[in-house]
Every structure is written in C-alpha cells, then in structure tokens.
Amino acid sequence: MTASPAPEAPIPLWEVFLRARNGLAHKHVGSVHAVDATLALQAARDVYTRRGEGLSIWVVPSAAIVASDPADKETLFEPTGSKIYRHPTFYEVPDDVGHM
C-alpha cells in the first residue's frame, strides 16, 4: 500500500501597500501570495509597479491585520468628539505644503 502525499500547506496571503511619491502615505493596492516576505516584495514589485510608479512598497501578512467592526463606530470614535485639541484647527498649514 502506498502512502498518499502530504497535503501542501496553503501559500500565505500578503497585503501590499505602495507609496507613489515622497510625502504621500502608503496606500493599499492589492494582495499577493508568497511563501515569505522577500518573495512577497518581489511579487508586489512585479505586479504593482510595472510602470515605475512606486517609491516604496510594504508587504504585511494578511493574518497580521486586525480591523475594527464598522458596527462599533459609535463606541470607537465618539470619545474623540469631546477632545477638540485633537483636531488640526489650531495651526495653519504653510503654503509650501501643497498636498495636505
């Protein structure tokens, strides 16, 4: 009797974030499957920066991302309304900073 081959482990999913230019934030652009971070970076580069539009790439294992539930919006974000010092209204942005 021959033993059946062991099932292959699923290849992890990585979320890809790309920064297009200096001064801008990284934005989620998609996902890639790769066995490790190095291969995930290479795959992300090949898939999401074909035209040279990227300056920086982040890859994060999908399993490491924790998100809030939209149903918890009131309890999660309501307390900030009473803390006006957290709102950026007490200073002026210089004209040299055009993208803010």
C-alpha positions in Angstrom: 0.0 0.0 0.0 1.4 3.4 -1.0 1.1 6.4 1.3 -0.7 9.3 -0.1 1.4 12.5 -0.4 1.0 15.0 2.4 -1.3 17.9 1.6 0.5 21.1 0.7 0.3 24.0 3.1 -1.5 27.0 1.7 0.7 29.8 0.5 0.2 32.8 2.7 -1.6 35.9 1.5 0.3 39.3 1.8 -1.4 42.7 1.6 0.6 45.2 -0.5 0.9 48.9 0.3 2.5 51.3 -2.2 3.8 54.9 -1.8 3.8 56.7 -5.1 5.9 59.8 -4.1 7.8 61.4 -1.2 5.4 62.9 1.3 2.5 60.8 0.5 1.1 57.9 2.6 1.3 54.3 1.6 -2.0 53.0 0.1 -3.3 49.5 -0.1 -3.1 48.4 -3.7 -3.9 44.7 -3.5 -2.6 41.3 -2.4 -0.1 38.6 -3.4 0.5 35.1 -2.4 4.1 34.3 -1.4 5.9 31.9 1.0 8.0 34.6 2.7 8.4 38.4 2.9 11.2 38.6 0.4 9.2 36.8 -2.3 6.1 38.9 -1.4 8.1 42.1 -2.0 9.4 40.7 -5.4 5.9 39.7 -6.4 4.4 43.0 -5.3 7.1 44.9 -7.3 6.4 42.8 -10.4 2.6 43.1 -10.2 2.0 46.7 -8.8 5.0 48.7 -10.1 5.3 47.7 -13.7 5.4 51.3 -14.9 7.9 52.5 -12.3 5.2 54.4 -10.3 6.3 53.2 -6.9 8.8 54.7 -4.5 8.3 52.3 -1.5 6.5 49.0 -1.0 5.2 47.5 2.2 4.0 43.9 2.4 2.2 42.6 5.5 0.8 39.1 6.2 -2.9 39.3 5.9 -3.2 37.3 9.1 -1.4 40.0 11.0 -4.0 42.7 10.1 -6.7 43.4 12.7 -9.6 45.6 11.8 -12.4 47.2 13.8 -16.0 46.3 13.1 -18.0 49.1 11.4 -20.8 48.4 13.8 -18.6 49.6 16.6 -18.2 53.1 15.1 -20.1 54.9 17.8 -18.2 53.5 20.7 -14.8 53.5 19.0 -14.8 57.1 17.5 -17.3 59.0 19.6 -15.0 59.9 22.5 -12.7 61.9 20.2 -15.5 64.4 19.5 -15.1 65.8 23.0 -11.4 66.3 22.6 -11.1 69.3 20.3 -7.4 69.6 20.9 -7.0 66.5 18.7 -8.5 68.3 15.7 -5.9 70.2 13.5 -7.7 73.5 13.7 -5.2 75.4 16.0 -2.5 75.9 13.4 -2.1 77.0 9.8 -0.6 74.8 7.2 2.2 76.6 5.3 1.6 77.2 1.6 4.7 75.2 0.7 2.8 72.0 1.9 0.5 71.6 -1.1 -0.8 68.1 -0.7 -2.2 68.3 2.9 
